[in-house]
Amino acid sequence: MKNNNEADKNTNDKSREHLANERTFLAWVRTSIALMGFGFVIVKFALFLKQIALLMDSEELSLKTNSSIVGVVMIVLGILIALMAFLQYKKHEKQLKNNAYYPSSTLILFITLILIIGGSILAIYLLPIIN
């Protein structure tokens, strides 16, 4: 039979594991909100540029609509990250309840690939500007 000290330690350990899982989930939520917010700002800035182009009768500014696409893609990525974070949280919660935790790097791999691809596209897009 376990004494009260061991039972309290086990309860504290479970609580710590659960709270760590929640903190990780909230960190991913903050990341997704930041991406969605930044995407929103990019789309609004593209709209601002279009309005300025209309006022100035400039076709050069109005032809560049890539930033709107980038903004929408960032919003969609933020939504996907939030969804994947929730699924990972629920999976880890179930594993912690069953004392069978197995780490997963799916979300981290997804974010890393997105950053590498997005950074590469940005570098290729900005390369002509520095020449």
Residue, then its C-alpha position, 0 to 999 in steps of 0.5 A: m500500500k502506498n503511503n500518503n507521501e508517495a501518493d502526493k508525489n505522484t499527484n504532483d508529478k501528474s499535475r506538473e506533466h499536465l501543466a507542461n503540456e498546457r504551456t506547450f499548447l499555449a506557446w503554439v497558440r501564441t505562434s499561430i496568433a502571431l502568424m495570423g496577425f502578421g498575415f492580416v497586417i500584410v493583407k491590409f498593407a497590400l490594400f493600402l498600396k492598391q489605394i495609393a496606386l489608384l490615387m496616384d494613377s500608378e500601374e506599377l504599384s497596382l500590379k504587385t499583388n503577391s503580398s496579399i497572397v503571402g498574407v492569406v497564406m500566413i493566416v492559413l498557416g496560423i490556422l493549421i498550426a493552431l489545429m495541429a497544436f490542439l491535436q498534439y495537446k489532446k494526444h499528449e493528454k491521453q498519453l499522460k493519463n495512460n502513463a504512456y507518453y511518447p514524444s512526437s515531432t510532427l508539429i515541429l517538423f511542419i513548422t521547420l519545413i514551413l520556415i525553410i520553404g518560406g525563407s527560401i521563397l523570400a530570399i529568392y523574391l528579394l534577391p533581385i532587389i539587392n543586385 
